[in-house]
Amino acid sequence: MTDRRRVILESAARVIARRGVRGLRVTELAAEAGVSTALVYYHFRDRPGILRHALAFIGDRADRYTETGRDGLPPGPAGDPRERLERMLLLEVQDLPEVRENSAAWGELRAHAVFDPELRDELAAAGAAWTAEVAELLGGVHPAASADAVTAAAERLTALLEGLSVRWLSGLTPPAHARELLRAAVRVEVDRLAPRRTSRFD
């Protein structure tokens, strides 16, 4: 990605987070990025193109900060799927500008799709990819669990995280408490997927 293209996408995420999708105007985006409107159109053709690429950028940026992490969380072990899962979810609740901006922009894009199907397919694909990533880690914790059970657990965890993101971004839930709730949810889901032990009297 060229530097100019990255700057435009960073600016698009900022504008969407602040003003929502309906508030994204190409002239304002160009001013935020410090480029001409012609350059924005050169890279992204039209407003739907800007939104599609901004969505992909937000997803890629989340992948980066959930891999590296900051905000006092220790580095995650490479081989333990449960710890990797917990760490990935917790890093979505870092009280850092790019994480807050990313979470707010993702929420605005989701809300926009309720009334305008323009981005619905792309959002569905991004959500499905995220659920699949969580499901893969859950499957690594309990390989004998059924695919349906693992997918349902992943859907519950990602839905919880999306709801908690709204709450901590708006100040209703402190980030530390949101993390506690996520840790507890991971425990519940992992325990639920564990094979049931039967005694000889069952």
Salt bridges, closest charged atoms under 4 A:
ASP3 OD1 - ARG6 NH1 3.46
GLU28 OE1 - ARG19 NE 3.07
GLU32 OE2 - ARG14 NE 2.73
GLU32 OE1 - ARG18 NH2 2.96
ASP71 OD2 - ARG179 NH2 2.50
GLU86 OE2 - ARG183 NE 3.70
ASP95 OD1 - ARG100 NH1 2.77
GLU98 OE2 - ARG70 NH2 3.19
GLU101 OE2 - ARG61 NH2 2.90
ASP116 OD2 - HIS112 NE2 3.43
GLU118 OE1 - HIS112 NE2 3.79
GLU162 OE1 - ARG110 NE 3.91
GLU180 OE1 - HIS177 ND1 3.49
GLU189 OE2 - ARG156 NE 2.78
GLU189 OE2 - ARG192 NH1 3.83
